[in-house]
Amino acid sequence: MKRIGRPPINNRGIFPTPQAAPGMPTLRVLDLCCSEGGISEGIRRACQEKGVGVSITGVDITPQPRYPFFFIQAEAVSFLEEILTTQQFDFIHVSPPCKSHTVLKHMSNEKSIESEITLDIVRLLRSSSTPYTIENVAQAPIRKDATL
C-alpha cells in the first residue's frame, strides 16, 4: 500500500478537512476506486453545505496525482478486507470498475476480473456494519432493486 498526497495528521491515516461547524462531528469517509475524486468532492460539498466536518480518504489502484484529499494507492479488495474490522470509516463509497458491463464491453478483455472485483467488494460490504453506497452502471452485477 502506497500512501500519496497530503500527509495524515492523525493516527488513522485520514486527512481531515476543516469545514466543520463548531461542535459538529467529523464524518470519516472512504472513497474506494476514487479515480480523480469527483465523488469525494461532491461529498465534501454536501457536508460543507450541512455544516458537517468530513475527512475523506481516497483509494485507487492507479496513481491519482490530482486527487484533492488524502490518497492511498492500493488494490480495492485487499484494502477493504484490511480496514473493515477497524471501524476506521463512518461511511464507504465505492465506484468499482465498470467498463466490461457497458456497451463498450467489446473493447475490454477484463470482464472476469472486473466482475470478480465488484462481487468481492459487494460481499465484503454486505458483511460489514459500515453504511455504504456503490455507484456503477445498470448492467453491473449488483442489486437491481436499489437504483436512483
Secondary structure as GFF3:
##gff-version 3
##sequence-region A 1 148
A	DSSP	beta_strand	2	4	.	.	.	ID=ss1
A	DSSP	beta_strand	16	17	.	.	.	ID=ss2
A	DSSP	beta_strand	26	32	.	.	.	ID=ss3
A	DSSP	alpha_helix	38	50	.	.	.	ID=ss4
A	DSSP	beta_strand	53	60	.	.	.	ID=ss5
A	DSSP	beta_strand	70	73	.	.	.	ID=ss6
A	DSSP	alpha_helix	76	83	.	.	.	ID=ss7
A	DSSP	three_ten_helix	84	86	.	.	.	ID=ss8
A	DSSP	beta_strand	91	94	.	.	.	ID=ss9
A	DSSP	three_ten_helix	99	101	.	.	.	ID=ss10
A	DSSP	three_ten_helix	105	107	.	.	.	ID=ss11
A	DSSP	alpha_helix	111	126	.	.	.	ID=ss12
A	DSSP	beta_strand	132	134	.	.	.	ID=ss13
###
